[in-house]
Amino acid sequence: MAVAVEMPKLGNTVEECLIARWVKQEGQAVSAGETVVEIETDKTSFEVAATVDGIVLATFFERGDLVPVFTPLFVIGKPGESVEALRPRSNGPSSAVSASSPQPVSAPGAADDDSLPHSSVPLSPRAQRFAEEHDFHPRAVSGSGPGGRVLEADLRALYHAPSSDLDMPETPISSVREKIARRLRESLSSTAQYTLHSSADASGLLRLRARIKASASVPDININDLVTFCTVRALLEVPDLNVLFVDGKIHPGRGVHIGFACDTPRGLLVPVVRNAQTLTVAALATRMKDLSDQAVQNKISADDLSGATFTISNLGGLGIESFTPLLNPPQVAILGVNAIQLKAVRREGEVEFIDSIGLSLTLDHQIIDGAPGARFLKVVRDKIENVEQICTI
């Protein structure tokens, strides 16, 4: 019996996804669990797999189409089986925008010259959004989509093409990389960012980590987990940094929702642990590991990539001694965690060498002045230096 596979619901806020690439074509054999099509949301990309073994009898959309969730994408079955009863039906405005029948969209020229005729270019919805966001309206674009339709990848490649006539190799950036770049530009243009650098005695962190590794009954909890737990405790004491700044208004966080930077094969993603203040350090570590694995495997839900009220970015494992993390608006603060290294300190007139962990706190000066930011950083330092007392293992 033929089986239709639908566009999945990837999060509460996701209503439609874009067809990025068909991995399998009509007539090809597939196994259950094998990827058939790659799709994209406005945050990241996902894979839709076959649910049964069989032949791809029909694919209902083209690359570049925007398809509502729960709409049949393709059908798997045995050769000769009918797919008509499974074919998606048009539902008016909410139905998919098909790349096979593009709607012409006027693309104004780069120069304001009314004497030159404006070309009419068939842009996909995603390409149209790219053009508007980048104020990029070339007169002539060679579309790679069906029927000459211009896709986002076409505009992006042209937008980043070198201006010289040299025959230079080009590597278009991925859609995820483009989203990251766009958000970072927006971050810098919409906030007044500054960074405070400090450090904390990491002796307690290292002792606690050693005890955890030596105990077979304790879940694996690493340095980053411990620092994140200390930061959550600090935010409970200094809630002024656990806020969102939206449309000129400050919105206190309803719970500490910690985002943490995660390096994946597709670029930087920021999974979110909601209500982290309710978790023990072991539960927090387990949740962070689960989300990291999902992000790396490209299986994370869109809901788990949104809603953070504060973010932590840890480059210490890569040996970075100091850096300037960038804000993720509407958040007003982000903590960078640096490498642990020996540092000379003066104690009671004597110079000692201690293991010290670097901390870099970036703030939005529109909301958080230097003194409040410094006081928060001091609380974080105190929590880290007393981690053995506040963490129940």
N, C-alpha and C positions, 0 to 999 in steps of 0.2 A: 504493500500500500504506500502510495506517495506521501511524503511528509513535507510540509512547509516549515521553514525556519524564519522566525520573525526578527525584526529589528528589536534588540533588547532594550529594556528600560534601565539605563545606566546610572540613574540618580533621580532624586525627587525634582530637581530643577531642569533635567534634560528632557526635552520634548521631541527633538529631532536630531538625527545624526547625518553626517555626510559620508557618501561612499568614496573611500580613498583609493582602494585598489581591489580588483578581483583576483584572488590568488588562484582560484579554480574557475574554469570556463564550462559552459554547457557541453555535455557529452563526456566530461571527464569523470573518472571513478574517484570516490572519496571514502575514507574510513571515518567512523565515529570519533570525534575529537580533533579531526584534521581541519585546519583553518581553510575557510572558503572565501571570506571577504574581510578586508580591513576597513574599519569605520572610524570616524573622528567626531569628537565633541569639541566645544570651544576650549577645553582644557588639555585633552590628551587623545591618544588613539587607542583602539581596542581591536580585538580579533573576534570574529564570529565563526564558530566551528560547526561542522556537520554533527547532527545529533544521532544519525544512524549510518550504517554502511550503505553504499549504493552509487548511483550515477546522478550527477547534477543535471536534472531534466530541464530546468529553466532558471534563468536569472531575470529579475523583473526591473532592474534599474541599471543605470550606467554610472561610470566613474564621474564624480562631481555632483551627483544628485543629492538633494536633501530629503531624507525619508523620515516620516513620523515614526515614533516608537510603536511597537506592536504591529507594524505593517509587514506582511510576508516579503522576504528578501529573495529567497530562492527555494527550489523544491528538489528533494532527493527521492529517488525511487528506482524502479526497474524500467529498462527500456520499453517504450510503447505505452506506458501509463499516462493517462490524461492529467494535465495540470490546470485545466481551465477553472475547475471549481475552487482552486487554491489561489488563483490570480488575484492580486489586490484590486479593489474597486475604488474609483475616484470618489473622494468625500468632500469635494469643493475646495475651499481655500486651504484646508489642512492637509490635502494630499500632497504627495511628493512633487517637487519641481524636477521634471525629467530633462536630462541632458540631451535626450534624443530629439526633443522639440523645443529648442531654446527660444526664449523671448528676447527680442532685440532690446538692448538698453543703450541709450545715448551715452557715448563716452566723450565728454568735452575735451578739446585739445588743451595742451599744456599752455599755449599762449592765448591771451584774450584777443583774438583777431577774428572779428565777425566776417571778414572777407573770405575766410577759409571755411570750407564746409566741414561740419563735424561728422565723423564717421559713426555709423551705427554698428556696435560690436555686440555679439551674443555672449554676455557674461553669465557665468554660473553665479548663484547667490553668494557663494563664498568668495569668488573673485570680485564681485561687486563690493562686498564689505571690505576686502583688502584695498581696493581702489579708493574707497571713501576714507578709510583710516589713514592711508599714506598720502592722500591727495595726489594720486598717481593715475593720470588719464592719458596714456599714449594713444596716438592716432591710429597706429597700425600694430596689431598684435596677431601673431600666428597661434591659433588655438589648437591644442592637442586633443581636445575632447571630441566626442562624436559630432559630426556635422560641422566641424570647425569651431565648436564652442570653446570659449576661453575659460580655462580653469585657474584657480588660485596659483597653482604651481607655475603656470605660464607667466602671469603677472609678476610673481615673486622673482623668477629667473631674470626677467627683463629689468626689474627694479634694481637688482643687485649686479647687473652686468657691468663690466668695466667700461669706462667712457672712451678709452682709446681704441684704436683699430687693430691693436696687436692681437695675434691669434693665440690667446691665452686659454688654458683649460679652465672650465667653470664647474663648480660643484654646488648645485642649489642646496640651500639649507632645508632641513625638514620642517614640516608644519609645526611640530612641537618646539623646535628651535626658534622659529619665527614668533610663536606665542611668547616664549620666554623673553626674547629680545624686545617685543612690543611692551610687555609689562614692566621690564626694567626701565625702558625709556619713559614710560608713564610715571613710574615711581620717582625718578629724578626730576621730572618736570612738574609734579604736583605736590611735592613735599619740600621741607627745608631740613635736609639731613645733616647731621653731624655725628661723630663717633667718639666715645670715651673709651680709653684703654686702661686696663688694670690687670691685676693678677692675684691669685690666691694660693696659699700654702696647700699643696696637693698631697701632703704626707698621709692625711687621713683617707683620702680617696684611694691611694695606692695600697694602704694597709687593708682597707675594707675589700678592695678588689682581690687581693691575695687570699683573704679568708674565703671569699665566695668561690674562687677557683679551686681551693683546697677542699671544699665541702661538696660531697656528692648529693646531698639532699636539698641544695639551694639552686634555683633556676639560674641560668647564665645571665649575669647582670654586668654590663661593661661600664667603663668610665663615663661614656656619653649618657647612659641611662641614669647614672647617679647624679651627674650635673643637671640633667633635665628635671629630675625629682627635686633637687635643691632649688632650681629656678621656679618650679611650680609653688613650692613653699614660700619663696620670696614674693611672688606675685600675690599670694594671699595676704601678706603683710603690707605690700605696697600696691594696691589695686589700681592706682592711677595709671599704670603702664599697661594694664589689661583692659584696654578700651579700643574702640573703633572710632575713627573720625570720618563722618559721612555728611556731605552737604553742609559743612560748617557747624555741625553739632557733634558733641562727644557722647558716645553710647557705651556705657559700662558693659563689660562682658558678663553674660549670665553663665558663669562658670569659667574655668581656665581651660581653653581649648588650644592645646599646644600643637603648632605646626613644626615639622622638623625637615630640614633639607635632606633630600635623598638622591644620590647619584644613580641614574639608570642608563641603560644602553640608548635610550631615546632622549636623554637630557635630564635637566633638573626637574624633579617633582617635589611637592611639599605635602606629604600625608599629614593628617590631622588626628590627634588623640583628643576626643571630646571629654569634657569633665575630668580632666587629668587630676584634679584636686581630690577626687574620690578614690583614687587608685593607690595601692601600696606600691613600693618601688618595684617589687617583683611583678605585679600586674602591669605596671607601666612599661617595664622592659619587655614583657611578653607581647603587649599590644603594639609597641613600636616595631618589634621584630616582625610580627605578622604583617603589618602595613608595609614595611620595607620590602618584604618578600613579594607581596602582591604588586607593589610598584615596579620592582625589577622584572617580574614576570609578565607585566602588562595586563594584570588582572584586577587592578584596584578600581573600586567604584568611584564615580565622579563625586559622590557625596563625601567620600573620604579624602578629597583633595580641596575641600572648601570649608569655610567657617572658622578658620583659626583666629584667635585673638592675640596671639604672641607667637613668634617663631624663633627657633634655635638652629644655627648653622654651625656644624662642627667640622673644621678642617685640621684639627690637631693630629688626627691619625695620619695625615699626609705630611706632617712636619712643619706646618705653617705656624710661624711665631706671632704674627699679627696681621689682621686684614680688616677691611671695611665692608661688613655685610650691608646689603641694600634692603631698604624697607619693602614690605609687601602691603601697600595700601589696600584697605583703610586702616591697617594696623599702624601703630605709632612707635613701635619698638621691635628690635630684633637683636638677639644675643649671638655673637660669634664666639666659638670656643676654640682656643688655640692649643698648640703642643705643650706638653709638660717638659720643662727643662730646668737645669740647675740655675739658681739665682742666688747672688750674695745679698744677705740682709744683715743689718746691725741689730743685735739684741744684747741689752745690758752692757753696752760698750764693746762687745765682741762681734766679730764678723763671722757669720755662719753661712753655709751653703745649704739651701733647701730645694726640694722639688717644688716647682711653681707652675701653675697652669694659667695661661693667658686668657683674658676675657676682653672682648670688644663689643661694646654696646652702642648700636646706632639708634638714634632717636629723631623724631620729627619735632623740630624747634617750634613749630606752630602750636604744639600741645605741651611738650615737655621741655622745660628749661634745664640748664646745665646742673644746677644744684639738686633738684629732685632726681634727675637721672643719676647723678653721682651717689645719692643716698640709696637708690635702689641697687646700684652696683655693689655698694658696701654690704647691703643685706645679702646679696647673692654670695659675696665672698665669705661672709660669716657662716652661711648655711654650708658652703663647701668645706670650710675649715672645721666644721662640727658635724660632718656627714655621718660619722660613726654613732653620734648620739641621736640624730633625727631619723636615721634609716633603720627600721626593724627588719632584720634578715632572719 
